[in-house]
């Protein structure tokens, strides 16, 4: 029996063909799976990048707001310095001094007000940033609220003045014709009493354009200033009714001090998500509030939409690629915004440098004022030297008489042919040299007295010796006036750390005033009155050992209405040709510069007692 060859069975061949046909399908499936996985990886990476960019954008926006708040803090601090310097200016001080002296507006005060107006107009014209003025109006009012000077010519309009109080300048919002302008005020003081106020209105266009406004789409992006009551100062609020209706004091106070607050706003038939941030302004009772659309800060990021897209990537690959392109474009937009934010930071840094330059200019002006004060003190000391001319001449005349006497004695002996013993010649020559050295010492003392005016160099000296040195320059002058200058010095040295010539200047000023006082009383009474001036030194043995100098006279005393003003600059009870009113003011400044103090007691028509106290120090 012949057997047929065994052929492969049909089911086996059929299985191989199915496997062969499935290979491309598996390969395509694997390729699609790998593509889906790759696209999914890209989407996840992009999703994480978007989250990071959103956080970075919010942080950058917050940082930008903090820098703007710092810039506003520097700006308002400089403006406070402007207003405080204006309140302490000589023009305003002269006005209240003249007013206290009883001067009427017709006879003198009108000139003071004219000088104050000129000062305010100069500030209004020269305080600018990039050609834009900082202030729109400056007003000077008295304690009753009367407008004395108004650069905007509104003297007749009613003015809501803030309550006067001592302290640094204050910033607040006014209320004028339903408008709330930003202004700053400071009280003017005279003898520690509030006598008026200065008010400055800021130019809102300059302030908001340079420091407050943000770049963004109109209507949904803006910024403003908030006071302590939660009121928002925002000039263009009427053009943003959707935002303005939500920015109530209660809503503003509910905002967190850090982070963002998200709010939904309807505008143009659409609902927009707005992010708001509130940043306190350093050293002020104001805060900086800014808002911007969420898309403007972090882009239109929808995490749930991305997660749903990941589930449909296998069926909608093209849609996934489109989303990737879309997010890439958003990344480019965000990068552009980062670059713009960096440019804004550079602009803010430039403005900060301009503010620092202006502060440096102010400091240089203060140094110049200090130099002028030193020159004024030196001039006053030279005037004192002029008054001491008689005493200096007397001090020099005594040794000159001795020099001349010994020289004439030796010449007479030579003319008569007498031979003087060498010992006598040496003795007479030595006395001539001794008197010459005495004259050199007097001249050097006067020269140093004039040169060291305003000097801050101090040394440990004996207060008794300083007082004696000053008395030597005035003893002859007092004798020529028929006055007795009595002194009572303490036993033992009184060591103090001062500039001896400055203390001499204080002593000479007090003695000159005492001399004028007793002479004035002598001319009034012209009878049994005996002028008396006493200079004494001693020590107060309290908790801290202190040395003192007393200058006491029995002159006419100081009137009660002038006693509290005698240390004020340019105040004097003497005739205009006999006093400048700077003596006691300079005395007080010198004594306090050495950690000392000066005080007085007076009784009208009986006399005055001045006492200067310095802390004792180790020798």
Order of alpha helices (4+ residues) and beta strands (2+ residues): alpha-alpha-alpha-beta-beta-beta-beta-beta-beta-beta-alpha-beta-beta-alpha-alpha-beta-beta-beta-alpha-alpha-alpha-alpha-alpha-beta-alpha-alpha-beta-beta-alpha-beta-beta-alpha-beta-beta
